[in-house]
Amino acid sequence: MSAWTTPSIENQVCKLSDVRMRGQFVRRQTSDRGFPRITSSSSMDAQGDLSAIENQVHKLIDDLRSDFIEGQRSATSEIRLLAKHNMESRIVLANCGAINLLVGLLHSPDAKIQENAVTALLNLSISDNNRIAIVNADAVDPLIHVLETGNPEAKENSAATLSSLLVIKENKVRVGRSGAVKPLVDLLVSGTPQGKKDAAIALFYLSILHENKGRIVQADAVKQLVKLMDPALGMTDKAVAVLANLAMIPEGRTAIWETRGIRALVEVVELGSPRGKENAAAALLQLCTNSNRYCSLVLKEGAVPPLATLSQSGTPRAREKAQALISYFRSLRHGNSLS
């Protein structure tokens, strides 16, 4: 039984609560174009129109509960937009029980309903309170179902929704143990460009938690992440950020070596963005300080000149990692312990 109960539309009036909004990350959905705007943003933002929003939400909730595909399709598309454009609407939708109903529709056999439902949840998840409500509505397994069965946009928005939920620390455990890792790695392989980015972000959040690192490595993520370091794909920073976390465990370091990731990391130290260089240096530091074999490979790839440059001109964290690596190289050579 979900800890988040759905208020009765007939017996309970939805009340606007004070939800603190944070992280306006929701992106424009290309398929939203052509959908009618529900009402003007100026009127929706006015406190005097709150009752109009509530009346509109009541009608949409009733349509979500109906057994008619067309009604559900229309209601989910309108809720998708309503949740996208207005903070008050997100609060009213959540308080009127939309979250539980949308979660149920993630299993809809109708692809458009499923896509609209997951995108609506993504838009609702901007709020911290709604992130908690979505997880409490047992949404994780249905979101994984969308990752596995949805159309391309539904899959990418499911990954983005999981990323949003993973901002909350407790959800990293729950999602990591739920079986989400493999379909996220599959999305790295076969998803749209946006889907791959969303999957990488979700995997980054998961990889922060130690117990998830091994799951990600076992799902063969490292090979895909190394491939995505190709600058032409525009995913280098995201891929390197995940690899820096995975390099903290032995299995991750082994996988990076086996997939020729060391060369790719050295190239990022030399040619990457400031954030990319920072995370690549952090990954190399983990590799070198845990294995002389890996350290020798890093040196053979010509890492010292770009590390020397980074130690002087990188971000504070990048300078710290680069300086630590250079000092480590010197200590090994001084002790003649580097083969």
Summary of the structure (lengths in Angstrom):
residues: 339
radius of gyration: 23.3
end to end distance: 59.8
largest distance: 79.3
contacts: 1166
relative contact order: 0.07
helix: 73%
strand: 1%
